Amino acid sequence: MNYNWNWGIFWEQTPEATGTYFASLMGGLGVTILLALCAWTIAFVIGSFIGIIRTLPSRWPVFLGNAYIEMFRNVPLLVQLFIWFFVVPELLPQELGAWVKQLRNGPFYTAMIGLGLYMSSRVAAQVTAGINSLPKGQRMAGTAIGLTTVQTYRYILLPLAYRIIFPPLTSEFLNTIKNTAVALTIGVLELTARARSMQEFSFQVFEAFTAATVIYLLLSGVVTFGMRYWEKRLAVPGFNEGK
């Protein structure tokens, strides 16, 4: 059986007559970028908080931070999305659960929260590693000049730690972009979902997923190029030189 190649399929109208298949893929790309940025914001904020409390001298914050990381990092992302989308609304009070189920763009918000929390566990580990890599004298210097614990983290430890872990954070952001593909399982029409829809309607499977692959590679290349530029500018002498 010979495959009928048709690279002109991208300029044909979709069955819904809402535009061409190329426009559909571009719409999916926009959703992918927006979802990745929103999820990364959640991951960075929560991950930073969890990463910080794991470096405190008190035992309980460290225990809670470790438990958080183990819970979210060791459960597959797909399972977490299903729990957030199908299980959590059923556990809420009836009226609130019904509102959540009928929420406009509910799948997008679910994917944003689920992906953000999943990636936050990875960011937390990076933040902890960055803080622990600093000389103990940095923390002691903050105490010596009369800074509180919060001020020491804000003005001394975190600015240095973020610069040190910028390269691995770049990798985690790229992972966030790639992990958005899992959101198609709960109905988010991101890039992979649009490519799959194109394949199902046109039966041009190779063209659809070749286009999606090229778009992902271009997006990752743009992010990598931009991050490499900032990595060089933010490099801390003696820590991440030459990386």
VEXNUKOL-152929 format. One line per 3 residues: number of its first residue (from 0); their letters; for each residue x, y, z of C-alpha. Coordinates in pm, 1 decimal, decimal comma, always signed. Example, Ala and Ser with C-alpha at 12.3 -4.5 7.8 and 13.67 -1.06 7.14 Angstrom:
BEGIN
0 = AS = +1230,0/-450,0/+780,0  +1367,0/-106,0/+714,0
END
This chain:
BEGIN
0 = MNY = +0,0/+0,0/+0,0  +146,4/+332,7/-111,6  +111,0/+640,1/+105,0
3 = NWN = -40,2/+941,8/-69,1  +189,2/+1232,4/+19,1  +23,3/+1574,5/+14,2
6 = WGI = +231,0/+1861,1/+151,1  -27,5/+2106,0/+23,4  -268,9/+1982,7/+290,6
9 = FWE = -160,7/+2267,1/+518,7  -332,5/+2522,2/+296,9  -661,2/+2332,7/+270,4
12 = QTP = -965,0/+2422,9/+478,3  -1041,6/+2230,1/+794,9  -1375,7/+2043,1/+811,9
15 = EAT = -1505,7/+2312,4/+1048,2  -1425,8/+2575,4/+781,4  -1254,7/+2788,3/+1045,0
18 = GTY = -937,8/+2829,6/+841,8  -655,2/+2623,3/+699,4  -477,0/+2337,8/+871,0
21 = FAS = -170,4/+2561,0/+896,0  -373,7/+2822,7/+1082,3  -504,2/+2546,9/+1308,5
24 = LMG = -149,3/+2439,1/+1392,5  -51,8/+2799,2/+1463,0  -350,0/+2830,2/+1695,8
27 = GLG = -232,7/+2517,2/+1875,8  +115,9/+2665,3/+1901,8  -29,9/+2974,6/+2067,2
30 = VTI = -210,9/+2759,9/+2323,2  +108,7/+2561,7/+2385,9  +311,3/+2876,7/+2451,0
33 = LLA = +45,9/+3031,7/+2676,1  +1,7/+2708,6/+2872,8  +377,8/+2667,9/+2914,8
36 = LCA = +422,8/+3026,0/+3036,4  +134,4/+3005,8/+3284,7  +244,5/+2666,5/+3416,2
39 = WTI = +604,8/+2785,5/+3442,9  +497,3/+3088,2/+3646,1  +321,5/+2858,2/+3893,5
42 = AFV = +617,8/+2620,2/+3895,5  +870,7/+2895,1/+3955,8  +678,5/+3067,8/+4237,3
45 = IGS = +575,5/+2754,9/+4427,9  +900,0/+2573,4/+4348,4  +1103,2/+2863,9/+4483,1
48 = FIG = +902,7/+2866,0/+4806,6  +938,1/+2490,0/+4856,0  +1305,2/+2503,1/+4766,2
51 = IIR = +1367,4/+2777,5/+5020,7  +1192,6/+2609,2/+5314,2  +1400,0/+2294,4/+5250,2
54 = TLP = +1710,7/+2495,5/+5339,3  +1578,3/+2635,1/+5668,8  +1730,3/+2509,7/+5995,4
57 = SRW = +1391,9/+2398,2/+6131,1  +1309,2/+2030,0/+6079,8  +937,4/+2055,7/+5998,7
60 = PVF = +966,1/+2288,6/+5696,6  +1232,9/+2057,9/+5554,0  +1008,8/+1754,9/+5608,6
63 = LGN = +709,8/+1922,7/+5442,3  +921,1/+2040,0/+5151,2  +1063,8/+1692,3/+5096,2
66 = AYI = +715,5/+1537,6/+5115,5  +586,5/+1785,6/+4857,9  +864,9/+1702,2/+4614,2
69 = EMF = +825,5/+1327,0/+4657,6  +449,4/+1346,7/+4606,8  +448,2/+1552,7/+4288,4
72 = RNV = +771,3/+1429,4/+4130,5  +703,5/+1056,1/+4167,7  +345,4/+1049,9/+4035,2
75 = PLL = +325,2/+1055,4/+3652,5  +202,9/+1383,7/+3505,5  -78,3/+1210,5/+3315,7
78 = VQL = -214,6/+1060,6/+3637,4  -198,0/+1398,9/+3810,3  -389,8/+1567,6/+3528,1
81 = FIW = -660,2/+1301,7/+3543,8  -688,2/+1346,9/+3920,2  -720,9/+1724,1/+3889,0
84 = FFV = -970,2/+1700,9/+3602,0  -1188,0/+1402,6/+3693,3  -1145,3/+1339,0/+4066,6
87 = VPE = -1099,7/+1674,7/+4239,6  -1432,6/+1825,8/+4116,4  -1614,1/+1523,4/+4260,8
90 = LLP = -1455,0/+1580,8/+4602,8  -1567,5/+1942,5/+4622,5  -1905,4/+2053,5/+4758,8
93 = QEL = -2177,2/+1985,9/+4501,5  -2235,4/+2344,0/+4389,8  -1865,8/+2426,1/+4373,2
96 = GAW = -1792,6/+2101,9/+4189,0  -2065,3/+2174,4/+3934,0  -1925,7/+2524,8/+3880,1
99 = VKQ = -1577,0/+2384,7/+3825,0  -1707,0/+2129,8/+3571,9  -1888,2/+2399,9/+3374,2
102 = LRN = -1603,1/+2648,2/+3392,1  -1515,9/+2791,2/+3052,7  -1168,9/+2679,3/+2942,4
105 = GPF = -1170,6/+2439,3/+3236,3  -932,2/+2190,4/+3069,8  -678,8/+2468,7/+3011,3
108 = YTA = -688,5/+2581,8/+3375,5  -664,3/+2221,2/+3493,2  -360,7/+2156,9/+3272,8
111 = MIG = -203,7/+2483,8/+3388,1  -238,9/+2393,1/+3756,2  -146,2/+2027,8/+3713,8
114 = LGL = +159,1/+2095,7/+3500,0  +263,2/+2388,8/+3718,8  +255,4/+2183,1/+4037,9
117 = YMS = +431,0/+1890,5/+3872,8  +714,9/+2109,8/+3746,3  +732,1/+2302,7/+4075,8
120 = SRV = +873,1/+1993,5/+4245,2  +1159,8/+1991,0/+3995,6  +1218,3/+2364,9/+4034,1
123 = AAQ = +1220,5/+2324,0/+4412,8  +1500,6/+2069,4/+4391,7  +1703,4/+2306,9/+4174,2
126 = VTA = +1648,7/+2602,3/+4410,0  +1752,6/+2395,1/+4710,5  +2066,0/+2280,5/+4529,9
129 = GIN = +2149,3/+2637,7/+4431,6  +2117,8/+2769,1/+4786,8  +2312,7/+2477,8/+4936,3
132 = SLP = +2594,2/+2530,7/+4685,1  +2667,4/+2874,7/+4829,2  +2941,0/+2909,2/+5091,4
135 = KGQ = +2807,3/+2910,8/+5446,7  +2979,1/+3241,6/+5494,6  +2712,4/+3408,2/+5277,8
138 = RMA = +2440,9/+3325,3/+5528,7  +2663,7/+3412,8/+5821,5  +2748,4/+3748,1/+5663,2
141 = GTA = +2378,2/+3834,8/+5645,7  +2336,1/+3754,8/+6013,5  +2648,3/+3951,1/+6101,4
144 = IGL = +2520,3/+4272,1/+5944,9  +2186,0/+4241,4/+6120,7  +1965,9/+4104,8/+5841,2
147 = TTV = +1667,1/+3889,1/+5926,8  +1630,3/+3542,5/+5774,4  +1389,1/+3674,2/+5510,4
150 = QTY = +1622,8/+3962,0/+5424,7  +1922,3/+3727,8/+5404,2  +1742,6/+3510,2/+5150,7
153 = RYI = +1606,5/+3805,3/+4957,2  +1921,6/+4016,2/+4927,5  +2206,2/+3763,9/+4951,6
156 = LLP = +2120,5/+3397,6/+4896,2  +1847,8/+3396,8/+4630,4  +2007,4/+3645,4/+4384,5
159 = LAY = +2319,4/+3428,3/+4374,1  +2134,5/+3095,5/+4378,9  +1910,4/+3187,8/+4083,8
162 = RII = +2212,1/+3288,2/+3876,1  +2385,2/+2960,4/+3956,1  +2085,9/+2742,7/+3866,5
165 = FPP = +1983,0/+2939,1/+3558,4  +2113,7/+2669,0/+3316,3  +1915,2/+2381,3/+3476,0
168 = LTS = +1610,7/+2608,4/+3502,9  +1638,4/+2656,3/+3126,5  +1613,8/+2279,4/+3084,9
171 = EFL = +1311,1/+2266,6/+3314,5  +1137,0/+2537,5/+3112,7  +1198,9/+2336,1/+2795,3
174 = NTI = +1054,9/+2031,3/+2972,9  +748,7/+2237,8/+3061,7  +696,3/+2321,7/+2693,4
177 = KNT = +727,1/+1956,4/+2592,9  +501,3/+1836,9/+2875,5  +215,7/+2055,0/+2750,0
180 = AVA = +153,6/+1780,1/+2492,4  +3,2/+1565,4/+2770,2  -276,5/+1822,5/+2806,7
183 = LTI = -445,8/+1685,3/+2494,3  -568,2/+1393,1/+2707,0  -809,0/+1622,8/+2892,7
186 = GVL = -919,3/+1819,0/+2586,1  -673,5/+2108,5/+2561,0  -629,0/+2195,4/+2191,9
189 = ELT = -256,2/+2260,4/+2203,2  -11,5/+2186,0/+1921,2  -5,3/+1807,0/+1949,5
192 = ARA = -384,9/+1792,3/+1974,8  -418,3/+2006,7/+1660,4  -173,7/+1781,7/+1474,0
195 = RSM = -369,5/+1475,9/+1584,8  -694,8/+1636,2/+1473,4  -541,2/+1718,1/+1135,2
198 = QEF = -428,8/+1358,1/+1097,2  -772,6/+1220,7/+1184,8  -958,4/+1444,3/+939,7
201 = SFQ = -714,9/+1438,9/+647,6  -542,6/+1100,2/+703,5  -209,2/+1276,3/+630,1
204 = VFE = -40,1/+1143,9/+941,7  +319,4/+1200,0/+833,5  +261,0/+1557,8/+720,9
207 = AFT = +72,0/+1646,1/+1039,6  +327,8/+1516,9/+1286,4  +624,7/+1624,9/+1076,8
210 = AAT = +490,8/+1979,4/+1098,2  +436,4/+1947,2/+1474,6  +790,2/+1813,1/+1519,4
213 = VIY = +943,5/+2099,9/+1320,9  +742,5/+2357,0/+1516,5  +850,4/+2207,8/+1851,0
216 = LLL = +1213,4/+2208,1/+1737,0  +1193,9/+2572,1/+1625,2  +1025,4/+2676,1/+1950,9
219 = SGV = +1285,1/+2491,3/+2158,5  +1563,5/+2644,3/+1949,0  +1436,5/+2996,9/+2007,7
222 = VTF = +1407,7/+2936,9/+2383,0  +1751,5/+2773,7/+2400,0  +1916,2/+3054,8/+2203,9
225 = GMR = +1760,8/+3322,0/+2424,5  +1843,5/+3139,6/+2747,0  +2203,9/+3078,7/+2641,8
228 = YWE = +2246,3/+3452,7/+2596,1  +2122,1/+3522,0/+2948,8  +2319,2/+3232,4/+3093,2
231 = KRL = +2642,1/+3399,6/+2983,3  +2534,9/+3735,9/+3124,3  +2422,9/+3590,3/+3456,9
234 = AVP = +2709,8/+3346,3/+3506,4  +2866,4/+3372,5/+3853,7  +3247,5/+3353,8/+3844,5
237 = GFN = +3369,1/+3039,0/+4013,5  +3033,2/+2857,4/+3999,1  +2899,1/+2809,2/+3646,2
240 = EGK = +3169,5/+2942,8/+3422,3  +3205,2/+2761,6/+3095,4  +2872,1/+2581,2/+3126,4
END
